[in-house]
Amino acid sequence: MLLTVVLVVCFGFSLLYFHVKHRYRFWSKREVPYLEPTFPVGNVAQIFNPSMHFAHLIEKLYKRLKGRGDYAGIFFFRDPVLLVLSPEFARTILVKDFNYFIDRGVYTNEEVDPLSANLFFIEGIRWRKLRAKLAPTFTSGRLKAMFHTIVDVGNRLDQHLAAKCVRLQRIDIKELLARFMTDVIGSCAFGIECNTLENPNSQFRQMGKRMINLPKLKSLKVFIAMMFPKQARALGVRYNDKDVSEFFMKVVRDTIRCREEKGIRRDDFMQLLIDMMLQNGEASSEALTFEEVAAQAFVFFFGGFETSTTTLTCALHLLAKHPKAQRKAKKCVRSVLAKYGNELTYEAVMEMDYIQCVINETLRLYPPVATIHRMTSQPYQLPNGKVLPVGVGVIISNLAFHRDPSFFPDPFAFKPERFEDKAFGKNCPSFLPFGDGPRMCIAMRFGLLQTRLGLAILLRSYNFTMDESDFDRPLLIDPINLMHGPAGAVWLNVERSADGSMNK
């Protein structure tokens, strides 16, 4: 009996081996340069390295393949993936030939996880329709309407720090800013005063941590589910834990009920979604369902607080390391505010050009989303005339582009002045912090607005420094965080400037 079992297992393994070996000829058949894979992991053996972020793994593959053309082939275990090697071809994929690459190829399972039916995850026609519905929610007019909500939370951040930093204080700036952004997104996405600045153990903050900081085993499970989606759906694999999903569904349901019963309207993202549930007062085929409303509110929270937290944290860390740039940023904030009677208005914040330069340079060095994923949604002819079938993954390492000296000289130096020419940041094909094309981040303008406002509030009244012992320490990246962000606490010395003047 035991011998039979052993023979069956060996036979099964042999079949798998020859099947995968056949798959490994995918790129050679299409005359695409590629890295020789190793059975059974392909080219991603280091995904099991607990100290390496996935984005750094892809960056290493980019460096090995750079110089072989605009693209090359790699393998994620058994699956062929096209790695883009030039910004020009990246723009072709993301913009010019977008109709061939509509989908991200992200694993979803709406039956057990309704929050996965969000704009980031869904595909094809459903994505097109939902994107068209949601696009008007991030116009300048809508952002102006939400601006005062963000300012209210920003003022609470100022008050919280003012009481704490009369004298120099050493603060975990990452944790503080995560609480600030949780309050901003909680207010704008759900219309709820989370009060996380004063209560760091609020339920919203705890759920936010669990969404982003996945255990390595679960991250690996989600990665494998992306490669074997049919099998994963059959097994009921889900991205969000059940209690996390139930928490957000309940929050949305209670928020809608409260507003309907009390006749409350707010200038926030949730109100826009509620209005879309009933168009012209009547249900219609174009209206959003409750599940769609919950899913969009969830992804707004998921994508909004962590990306902006990471950008603000890294920006302040870099400014603390570069006091000259910090002084220039402070001067920018104060000179613009002086023109507006020292009032934080939407127009004032949008006029702070050097602050945007600081943000862009931070996003270049530390993009929170450091790899861009697409998948062929119809057969695509490569420039060499060969065809990619439907379902082939494509990956763009924007992190690698951002740190490539051929695109950004002295790439690891912090130089906000790179972006003083506005056209450079807008038109540079190698600068992709939010992606590009029709599927780029829909909430980019909102994210930049809250990040600008956060920096303006903090630099207006506070000075940020770091201990000499920290100057030469690199900002370590958390290898198990879905986002590309700092690992652990980020300690800075913070002091309120009593007279409002800049430190010399």
C-alpha positions in Angstrom: 0.0 0.0 0.0 2.8 2.4 1.0 4.7 1.6 -2.2 1.6 2.4 -4.2 1.2 5.7 -2.6 4.8 6.6 -3.1 4.6 5.6 -6.8 1.4 7.7 -7.3 3.1 10.7 -5.6 6.2 10.3 -7.7 4.1 10.0 -10.9 2.1 13.1 -10.0 5.3 15.0 -9.3 6.8 13.9 -12.6 3.7 15.1 -14.5 3.8 18.4 -12.7 7.5 18.7 -13.5 7.1 18.1 -17.2 4.0 20.4 -17.4 6.0 23.2 -15.8 9.0 22.6 -18.0 6.8 22.9 -21.0 5.5 26.2 -19.6 9.0 27.4 -19.2 9.4 27.4 -23.0 6.8 30.2 -23.2 9.2 33.1 -23.8 11.7 31.2 -26.0 8.8 30.3 -28.3 8.0 34.0 -28.6 11.6 35.1 -29.1 11.5 37.2 -26.0 14.7 37.5 -23.9 14.2 36.0 -20.5 15.8 34.7 -17.3 16.2 31.0 -17.1 13.7 29.8 -14.5 14.3 27.2 -11.7 11.6 24.5 -11.0 9.3 25.0 -9.3 9.7 28.7 -8.3 10.6 30.2 -11.6 12.5 33.4 -11.0 10.9 34.4 -7.6 12.6 32.1 -5.1 13.4 35.1 -2.9 9.7 35.6 -2.3 10.2 33.3 0.6 12.9 35.6 2.0 11.3 37.1 5.0 13.5 40.2 4.9 12.8 41.2 1.2 9.9 43.2 0.0 8.3 42.0 -3.2 9.1 45.4 -4.9 12.8 44.9 -4.2 12.7 41.4 -5.7 11.2 42.8 -8.9 13.8 45.7 -8.9 16.6 43.1 -8.7 15.1 41.2 -11.7 14.9 44.5 -13.6 18.6 45.2 -13.0 19.5 41.8 -14.2 17.6 42.2 -17.4 18.1 45.9 -18.2 19.7 46.4 -21.5 18.0 43.5 -23.3 15.4 45.7 -24.9 12.0 47.3 -23.9 10.8 44.1 -22.1 11.8 40.6 -21.0 10.3 37.4 -19.7 10.3 36.1 -16.2 8.3 33.4 -14.4 6.3 33.6 -11.2 6.5 29.9 -10.3 5.0 28.3 -13.4 3.4 31.5 -14.9 5.1 33.6 -17.5 5.1 37.4 -16.7 6.3 40.2 -19.0 8.7 42.5 -17.2 8.7 46.0 -18.7 12.2 47.5 -18.9 11.7 50.9 -20.5 9.4 53.8 -19.5 8.4 54.3 -23.1 7.1 50.7 -23.3 5.4 51.2 -19.9 3.5 54.1 -21.3 2.5 52.0 -24.3 1.1 49.4 -22.0 -0.6 51.8 -19.6 -1.9 54.4 -22.1 -1.6 53.8 -25.8 -2.5 50.1 -25.8 -4.6 50.2 -22.6 -7.5 48.3 -24.2 -5.3 45.2 -24.3 -4.4 45.6 -20.6 -7.5 46.7 -18.8 -7.2 44.3 -15.9 -4.8 44.1 -13.0 -5.1 40.4 -12.6 -5.7 40.8 -8.8 -7.4 37.9 -7.1 -11.0 38.6 -5.9 -13.7 36.4 -4.4 -16.9 38.5 -4.1 -19.0 35.5 -2.9 -17.2 35.3 0.4 -15.6 38.8 0.4 -18.0 41.5 -0.9 -15.6 44.3 -0.2 -13.3 43.0 -3.0 -15.9 44.3 -5.5 -14.1 47.6 -5.5 -12.6 49.8 -8.3 -9.1 48.6 -7.7 -9.9 44.9 -8.0 -12.8 44.5 -10.5 -12.2 43.9 -14.2 -13.5 44.5 -17.7 -16.8 46.1 -18.4 -17.7 46.3 -14.7 -14.6 48.3 -14.1 -15.3 50.7 -17.0 -18.9 51.4 -15.8 -17.9 51.9 -12.2 -14.9 54.1 -13.1 -17.2 56.3 -15.2 -19.6 56.6 -12.2 -16.9 57.5 -9.7 -14.7 59.8 -11.8 -16.8 62.9 -11.1 -16.3 62.5 -7.3 -12.7 63.7 -7.5 -13.1 67.0 -9.4 -11.7 70.2 -8.1 -15.1 71.3 -7.0 -15.6 68.1 -5.0 -12.2 68.4 -3.4 -12.9 71.9 -2.4 -16.1 70.8 -0.8 -14.2 68.1 1.3 -11.2 70.5 2.0 -12.7 72.0 5.2 -13.2 68.4 6.6 -9.5 67.7 6.1 -8.6 71.1 7.6 -10.7 70.3 10.7 -8.7 67.1 11.3 -5.5 69.0 10.6 -6.3 71.5 13.2 -6.8 68.8 15.7 -3.4 67.4 14.8 -1.9 70.8 15.4 -3.6 71.1 18.8 -2.4 67.6 19.7 1.2 68.3 18.9 1.1 71.8 20.4 0.3 70.4 23.8 3.0 67.8 23.4 5.9 69.6 21.8 6.3 72.9 23.7 9.8 71.4 24.3 11.7 69.1 22.1 10.0 65.7 22.0 11.1 62.4 20.3 8.0 61.1 18.5 7.2 58.1 16.4 6.1 60.2 13.5 4.8 57.2 11.5 2.4 56.2 14.2 1.2 59.8 14.7 0.6 60.4 11.0 -1.2 57.0 10.6 -3.6 58.2 13.3 -4.0 61.6 11.6 -4.7 60.0 8.2 -7.1 57.4 9.8 -9.1 60.4 11.1 -9.0 62.2 7.8 -10.1 59.1 5.8 -12.6 58.1 8.4 -14.2 61.5 8.2 -14.2 61.8 4.4 -15.0 58.2 3.5 -17.5 57.4 6.3 -18.4 60.7 7.9 -17.2 59.3 11.3 -15.2 61.1 13.9 -12.7 58.3 14.7 -10.7 60.5 17.2 -7.7 58.2 16.6 -5.3 61.1 17.4 -6.5 61.0 21.0 -7.4 57.3 21.1 -4.7 55.3 19.3 -6.5 52.0 20.1 -9.7 53.0 18.2 -11.3 50.2 16.3 -10.7 52.0 13.0 -7.0 52.2 13.7 -6.8 48.5 14.6 -8.7 47.5 11.5 -6.4 49.7 9.4 -3.3 47.9 10.8 -4.8 44.5 10.0 -5.6 45.5 6.4 -2.0 46.5 5.6 0.3 44.5 7.8 -0.5 41.0 6.7 1.4 38.0 8.2 4.0 36.7 5.8 2.0 33.4 5.5 -1.2 35.2 4.5 0.7 37.4 2.0 2.1 34.3 0.4 -1.5 32.8 0.3 -2.8 35.8 -1.5 0.1 35.7 -3.9 -0.6 32.0 -4.7 -4.3 32.8 -5.0 -3.4 35.3 -7.8 -1.7 32.5 -9.7 -4.4 29.9 -9.2 -7.6 31.9 -8.9 -10.0 29.2 -9.9 -8.7 26.8 -7.3 -8.5 29.6 -4.7 -12.2 30.6 -5.3 -13.2 27.0 -5.0 -11.4 26.8 -1.6 -13.0 30.1 -0.5 -9.8 32.0 -0.1 -10.4 35.6 0.8 -8.3 38.7 1.0 -10.0 40.4 4.0 -10.5 38.5 7.2 -14.2 37.9 7.9 -14.4 40.2 11.0 -12.6 43.0 9.1 -15.1 42.8 6.3 -18.0 42.6 8.7 -16.7 45.7 10.6 -16.6 47.9 7.4 -19.9 46.6 6.1 -21.6 47.5 9.4 -20.0 50.9 9.5 -21.3 51.7 6.0 -24.8 50.3 6.8 -25.0 52.3 10.1 -23.8 55.5 8.4 -26.4 55.2 5.6 -29.2 54.4 8.0 -28.2 57.3 10.3 -28.1 59.9 7.5 -31.4 58.7 6.0 -33.2 58.7 9.4 -31.8 62.1 10.5 -31.7 63.8 7.1 -28.0 64.4 7.4 -25.9 65.5 4.4 -22.2 66.0 4.4 -19.6 67.2 1.9 -17.7 63.8 1.9 -17.1 60.8 -0.2 -19.7 58.7 1.5 -22.4 61.2 0.7 -21.5 61.0 -3.0 -21.7 57.2 -2.9 -25.1 57.3 -1.1 -26.4 59.7 -3.7 -25.3 57.2 -6.4 -27.4 54.5 -4.7 -30.6 56.3 -5.7 -30.3 58.4 -8.9 -33.1 60.9 -9.3 -34.7 59.4 -6.2 -35.5 56.1 -7.9 -33.6 52.9 -8.1 -32.1 52.3 -11.5 -29.7 50.0 -13.3 -27.1 52.7 -13.1 -27.4 53.1 -9.4 -24.8 51.6 -7.0 -25.8 48.7 -4.8 -25.1 48.7 -1.1 -22.3 46.2 -1.6 -20.7 48.4 -4.2 -21.0 51.5 -1.9 -19.4 49.5 0.9 -16.6 48.2 -1.4 -15.7 51.7 -2.7 -15.7 53.2 0.8 -13.5 50.4 2.0 -10.9 50.8 -0.8 -10.9 54.5 -0.3 -10.0 53.9 3.3 -7.6 51.1 2.5 -5.7 53.1 -0.3 -6.1 56.5 1.2 -4.7 56.4 4.7 -1.7 54.1 4.2 -0.3 55.7 1.0 -0.5 59.2 2.4 0.8 58.1 5.8 3.8 56.6 4.1 4.5 59.6 1.9 4.2 62.1 4.8 6.4 59.9 7.1 9.1 59.6 4.4 8.9 63.3 3.5 9.4 64.4 7.1 12.2 61.9 7.6 14.0 63.2 4.5 13.4 66.9 5.5 14.8 66.1 9.0 17.9 64.7 7.2 18.2 67.8 4.9 17.7 70.9 7.0 18.3 73.2 4.1 15.4 71.7 2.2 13.3 71.9 5.3 14.0 75.6 5.7 13.1 76.2 2.0 9.8 74.2 2.5 9.0 76.3 5.6 9.6 79.5 3.7 7.3 78.3 0.9 4.5 77.5 3.4 4.8 80.8 5.3 5.2 83.1 2.3 2.1 81.6 0.6 0.0 81.7 3.8 1.0 85.4 4.3 -0.7 86.1 0.9 -3.9 84.5 2.2 -4.1 86.2 5.7 -2.4 83.1 7.3 -5.5 81.1 6.5 -5.2 77.5 5.2 -7.4 77.7 2.1 -7.6 75.3 -0.8 -6.1 77.9 -3.1 -3.2 78.6 -0.7 -2.3 74.9 -0.3 -2.4 74.4 -4.1 0.0 77.3 -4.5 2.7 75.8 -2.4 4.8 74.7 -5.3 8.0 73.6 -3.4 5.9 71.5 -1.1 4.8 69.6 -4.2 8.4 69.2 -5.2 9.2 67.7 -1.8 6.2 65.3 -2.2 7.3 64.3 -5.7 10.9 63.6 -4.7 9.6 61.6 -1.7 7.3 59.6 -4.0 10.3 59.0 -6.4 12.4 57.6 -3.6 9.7 55.8 -1.7 6.6 55.1 -3.9 4.0 53.4 -1.6 2.8 51.4 -4.6 6.2 50.3 -6.0 5.1 47.8 -8.7 2.3 48.3 -11.3 0.4 45.2 -12.4 -1.6 44.5 -15.6 -2.8 41.5 -17.5 -3.6 40.9 -21.1 -7.4 41.0 -21.6 -7.2 40.2 -25.3 -4.4 38.7 -27.5 -1.6 41.3 -27.8 1.0 41.5 -30.5 4.5 42.4 -29.2 6.8 44.7 -31.2 8.6 41.6 -32.4 5.4 40.4 -34.1 4.8 37.5 -31.6 1.5 37.3 -29.7 0.8 37.2 -26.0 -2.4 35.2 -25.3 -5.1 36.4 -22.9 -4.2 36.1 -19.2 -0.5 36.9 -19.3 0.7 39.1 -16.5 2.7 42.3 -17.0 4.7 44.0 -14.3 6.2 47.5 -14.3 8.8 48.3 -11.6 8.2 52.0 -11.1 10.6 51.7 -8.1 13.3 50.6 -10.5 12.6 53.4 -12.9 12.7 55.9 -10.0 16.1 54.7 -8.9 17.7 54.2 -12.3 20.6 56.7 -12.8 19.9 56.9 -16.5 16.5 58.5 -15.7 17.4 60.3 -12.5 21.0 61.2 -12.0 22.3 60.5 -8.5 19.1 58.6 -7.8 19.5 58.1 -4.1 20.1 61.8 -3.3 17.1 63.8 -2.0 16.7 66.7 -4.5 13.2 68.2 -4.6 14.6 70.7 -7.1 14.4 68.0 -9.8 10.7 68.8 -10.0 10.7 72.6 -10.0 10.0 72.3 -13.7 6.4 71.3 -13.4 6.3 69.9 -16.9 9.0 67.4 -15.9 7.0 65.8 -13.1 3.9 65.8 -15.3 5.3 64.4 -18.5 8.3 62.3 -17.3 7.5 58.7 -18.4 9.8 57.2 -15.8 8.0 58.9 -12.9 5.0 56.7 -12.1 4.0 57.0 -8.4 0.3 56.7 -9.2 0.5 54.6 -12.4 -0.6 56.1 -15.7 -3.4 55.9 -18.2 -7.1 55.2 -17.6 -6.4 52.9 -14.7 -4.1 55.2 -12.7 -5.1 56.0 -9.2 -8.5 57.7 -9.3 -8.0 59.4 -5.9 -4.5 60.8 -6.8 -5.6 64.4 -6.5 -7.3 63.8 -3.1 -4.2 61.9 -1.8 -1.9 64.8 -2.9 -4.2 67.3 -1.4 -4.3 65.7 2.1 -0.5 65.2 1.9 0.2 68.8 0.9 -2.1 70.0 3.7 -0.5 67.7 6.3 3.0 69.0 5.4 1.8 72.6 5.4 0.3 72.4 8.9 3.3 70.6 10.3 6.0 72.8 8.6 4.2 76.0 9.5 4.7 75.5 13.2 7.1 72.7 13.9 10.8 71.9 13.4 11.9 68.3 12.6 15.3 67.0 13.4 16.9 63.6 14.1 19.7 62.4 16.4 23.1 62.3 14.8 23.2 58.6 15.3 20.2 58.2 13.0 21.7 60.2 10.1 23.5 57.3 8.5 20.8 54.8 9.1 18.7 53.9 6.0 15.0 54.0 6.2 14.3 50.2 6.3 11.3 49.0 4.3 8.8 46.6 5.9 9.0 43.4 3.9 5.5 42.1 4.8 3.6 45.3 4.3 1.5 45.3 1.1 2.6 48.9 0.6 6.3 49.9 0.1 6.7 51.7 3.4 8.9 52.0 6.5 9.4 49.1 8.9 8.6 49.8 12.5 8.7 53.2 14.2 10.2 56.3 12.6 11.6 58.5 15.3 12.0 62.2 14.9 12.6 65.1 17.2 9.7 67.6 17.0 9.6 71.0 18.5 7.0 73.8 18.2 8.5 77.1 17.2 6.9 79.5 19.8 7.5 82.7 17.7 6.7 81.1 14.4 10.2 81.8 13.0 12.3 79.3 11.2 15.4 77.8 12.9 18.6 79.1 11.3 
